[in-house]
Amino acid sequence: MTTEFDERMRRWRLLLGDAAEESTTSLGAGSDAAMDGALAALYDTDADGTTGPRSGGLGASAPKVARWLGDIRTYFPTSVVQVMQRDAVDRLGLDQLLLEPELLDAVEPDVHLVGTLLSLNKVMPETTRATARTVVAKVVRQVEERIAQRTRTAVTGALNRSARTSNPKPRDIDWHRTIRANLAHYQPEYRTVVPERLVGFGRRSQAVQRDVVLAVDQSGSMASSVVYASVFAAVLASMQALRTSLVVFDTSVVDLTDKLTDPVDVLFGTQLGGGTDINRAIAYSRSLITRPTDSLFVLISDLYEGGIRTEMLARVREMLAAGVQVVVLLALSDDGAPSFDRDNAAALAALGVPAFACTPERFPDLLALALERGDVGRWAQSV
């Protein structure tokens, strides 16, 4: 019978490796030994490819890596598999092996893997490209399932609220909300509410109500943000009440708006890595904004500016003065805030534009607040 103490010793043995067997426990044969071997192949191997005490290692053999990928998917949950795959790429430099279709078929797709594939996009052989698109498409579907409905609901609600008027025509009165807004004025003797404030729907036309421009930094550290921003942009582009544009940039600027019907095409239109010219990206984004007071500009960047810093800040100041709602995100991912330029973040905050990281789950709420021109800075401090 296995006791709680035995289970703790087993876990410590798997964590610490063969050198800890004398002070913990022996794993024996079976699945524990297989798990130990999979861990040893990754974590007993140095970045230069030399192996540690258990003589593990994946080497540069695609068949061996494929077998290892199969083993970890057998013995570990998906969340752990994704972490181990990421560590294998980072520690052992296996990214080039991902260009082989047979290996891609064996991986567990996730956002970080997509980022790695996109960084290899320009050197990817045609024999691998179809498999890579399948992997990317699977992750895109997963992300869409996470965020699409909530995004549409949050944005639609924000647009409906902002379209209401306090001086509606009789045919435009929203009676349910008017009654709720005036319950304090209930008159018991008349058994009715005397409305002091009317709430109306407003007479919205079918025309576009808001312009949304997303400008996304595609430097290497922003890989996850590029993936999430691309999917969000595609979801927003599907809403008739918005006119959505997506711009990605390094030292040059690429407008991917015409690809937003297919976020997979969007992602393969990016090129991760390289320098950064935020000033140029903001200048191009400003040219897309024709109705400043009805526009939201979202800059997603770690703010390491390779362009002209003073012009970058001046362009943000001009946008604000024209009435554009400006939001700056250091990251749009589950990874938290990356390393970022604190001086530029402080300069933007001084203009009234705080820079902060946001998770995909919170981004729909942020969008709704920004579209209603709420206090984004206060919201960022509260989450």
N, C-alpha and C positions, 0 to 999 in steps of 0.2 A: 504494500500500500504506500503510495506516494504522499508524503506529508508536505505541509506548507514550507517547512525548512528545506526539504529536498528540492522543491520547485524553485525556491530562491537561489539555491546553490547551482541548479541547472542553468538558470538565467545568467548568473554571474559568470559561469564557465563559458557560455556562448558569447558573452560580452567581452570577456578578457582574453579568451583564446587558450591555446594549448599550454602556455606557460603557467596558467592558473589552475591546471587540473589537480595538482597536489593539494592545494588549499581549498578547492571547491568540490568537484565531483568528476567522475569519469562519465563520458557520454555514451560509451558503448557503440553499437552499430545502429542501423536504421535511420529514421528521419533526422534525429538529432545530429548524427554524424554528417549527414548530407547538408544540413543547415550550416554546420560548423565549417564544412569545406567551402560552401558558397561565400561565407563571410571571410574566410581566410584568403580566398582568391582575390578579394577586393581590398580588405583592410590590412592584410599582411604584406601588401605590395607597395613599395615606395613610388613616388611620382616618376622616378627615372626607370621604372620597370623592374628593379631588383626586388627580390622577395625576402620576406622575414622568416621567423622561426619555423612556420608551418610549411614553408616552400610552396606557397600558393602562387597566385598570379594568373592573369588572363592572357598575357602576351599579346601578340598582334595577329592571332589566328582567329579569323571569323568563325569557323566551325566551333572552336572552343568557347568563344564568346556567346555564340548562339545557344550552346548547351548550358552555359552558365545562366543565361537569361531564362531558359526554360526551367532550370532548377529553382531560381529565386521566385518565379511565378508559382511554382508548386508548393513551396514551403513558407512563403511569407504573404501577408495581406497586401492588397494593391497599393495602399499608401506607403508601405515600407518598400515595395518593389520600385516605386517611382523615385524614392530617395536614393536607393542603392544604384539605380541606373544613372541618376544625376552625379552621384559620387564617382561612378566608374568613368564617366566622361571627364569630370574635373580632375580626378587623381591620376588616371592612367592614360589620358589623352586618346580615348577611343572614338572621338568624333569622326575621324576619317573612315572608320569601319561602318559608320551609319550610312555611308554612301552605297553600301552593298544591299540589294533588295532582300536577300535571304535573311540578313540580320534585322532589317527593319520589320520584317514579318514577325519577328520574335519579341519585339519590345512592347512594353506597356505604355501606350501613348499618354502624354500629359502636356501641360502648357510649356514646361521647361524643355521637353524633348522637341516640341515644335520650334521653340526659340533656337535650339541647336541646329535643327534642319534648315531654318531660314538663314542662319549665318553661313551655311554651306551651299546656299542656293546657287550662287554663281559658278561653283565648281562641280555641281551635281551632274553626273552623267545621265543621259536620256534613259538608260536602262533602269535608273533608280527613281526618276522623277515621278512616274505614275504611282509607284508604291509610296513615295513620300507624300503625294497629294492625298492618298487614301488615309494615311496616318494623320495628316493635318485636318482633313475633313472630319475624321472621327472626333478629334479634340474640339473642333469648332462646334459640332453638334452638341457635345457635352456642355460647352460653355453657354451655348444658346439656351439649352434646357435650364441652366442655372439662372439666367438673367433676363431672358426675352420677355416673358409675361409680366414680371415685376416691373421692368423698365417701361413697357407700354402703359401699364396701369398707373404708375407714378407720374409719368409725363402727361398722360391724358387728364388725370386729376388736376395737375398743376395748371394746364391750359384752360380747363373748365373754370377753375377758381379765378384765374386772372381775367377771364372773359366776363365775369359777373359785374353788374353795375348796381350802384346804390340809388339810381334814379331811373328805374326801368319804365318803359311804357307798359300799360295794363296787360297787353298780350304777352309781355316778356317776364312777368313776375314769377319767381320760383316760390310758390306758396309754402311748400314744406320748409324750406330754409328760412323764409320770412317769419313763419310762426315760431320756429325754434329760436330765432334771433330776438323775438319779442315776448317770450314767455314771462319775463319779469313784469310785463305790462298787462297781465291777465286781470280782467274786471269781473269779480265774482257776481256782482249784482246783474250783470248782463250776460254772464257765462260765455265770455268771448275774450279774445286777445285784441287789444287796440294797437296796431302796428305803428311804432314811431320811426321804424327804418325798414324800407323795402329792399329785398334782395332779388335781383333779376339775372336771367341767363345772359342777357346781351344778345345782339343779333349778329352772330358770327357768320361770315361768308365762308365759302368753300376754299378761299384762297389760302396760301401759306400764311401761318400766323407767326412763326418764329424761324429765324435763321440760326443754325448751330454749326460752328466750325471747330473741328478738333485738329490740333496740330501736335503730332507725336514725334518725339525724339527717337531716332532709331540707332542710337549708339549702343554698344554691346550690353551695357548694364540695364538697358530698358527693354530687354527681350520680352519678358512676361507682359509688360505694359503694352507693347505693340500688339500682342495677340489679343488681349482683352479689349483694347481700344478699337481694334478692327472689327470685332464682333459687335460691340456696342454701336459703332457707327453704322453697321449694316442694319441693325435693329431699328435705329432711329431713322434711317433712310427709308424704311418701309412704312413710316407713319406720314400720312398725307399732310398733317398739320405742321410738319417741320420741313425745312429745306436744309439738308445735312451735307456738309462737305468734310472730307478727310484729307489731311495733308501730312505727309511724313517727311522728315528732313534729317540730314547730317550736315555736310557743308553745302549741299544742294537741296532743292525742294522738289518733291514729287507729289502731284495732285492725283489721288486715287479715287476721287469721287465717282468717276464713271464705272468703277469696278464694284461699287457697294452692293450690287445685287447678288454678288457671290463673295462672301468673306474669305474663302480659300484663295480666290484670285487676288484679293487685296493683299493677303499675307505673302503670296509669292511675288507681289509687286514691290515688297520691301527689300531692303538690303541692310542687315544689321552690321554694326561696326562703323568705324571711321570717325571723322571729326564732327564738330557741331557748330552750326551758325544759327542761333536762335533768332537773332535780329532779322536775318533774311526770311526765316519762316514766318515771323510775325508780320513783316512787310507784305509777303504774299497773301497771308490770311486776311489782312486788312483789306486787300483789294477784292476779296470775295464778299465783303460785308457792304450791302447797299442800303440797309435800314438799321442803323446803329442802335436805336432805342428798342428795336425788336430782335436784337441779336445776342447770342451767347458765344463767347470764345473760350475754349478750353485748351490750355497749353499743358502738355504732359512731358516733363523734362526734369533731369537732375540739375539743370541750370548751370552746368559747366559751359560757359560761353566762349566759343572760339572766334566769334565775330566781334562787332563793335558794341561794347557793353553800354555805353552812354546812349547810343541810338536805340538799343533794345529797350531800355527803360523809358526813353522818350516816346517810343511807339506805344508802349503800354499806357503811358500817361495820356497820350492823344486819344487812344481808344476809350479810356474811361471818360475823358472830357466830352467825347462825342455821344456817350450814353450806352456804350457796349458793356454788357455784363461780362467780366473777366474772371476766370477761375484758373489757378495754377496748381497742378498736381505733380508732386515729386515722383510718384509712382501710382499706377493703377494695377494693383496685383495683390496676391495673398502674402507677399514676401516682406511687407513693411517698407519703410523708407530706406532707400539706398544711400550711399554716400552722395552728398550734394553740395553745391556751392552756397555756403551759409551767407556770404556777403550779398550775393544776388537775391537770396531769399529774404534777407533783412531789408534790402532796398525795395523789393516789391511790397513787403508788408508795410513799409513807410508810405507807399502809394495807396494803401488800403486793400491790397491783394495778398492775403496770406498764402504761403505755399505749404502744402502738407500732402501726405500720402493717403490714399483711399483704397479700400478693398472693393472688389467687384460687387459684393453684396450691398455695400452702402452707396455705391455710385448712383443707382436710380433715385434714392432719396436726395442726394446732392443735386442731381439734374433737376428734380422737381423744385427744390428750393431756389436754385439759380434762375430757373425759368420764371419763378414768381418774384424774382429780385429780392429774395430774403437775405438775411445776414449770414453769409457763408463763413465768415471768420468765427462767429459765435458757434455755429454748427460744428465746425472743425474742432473746436475746443471741447465740445460736449460728447464727442464720440471716442 
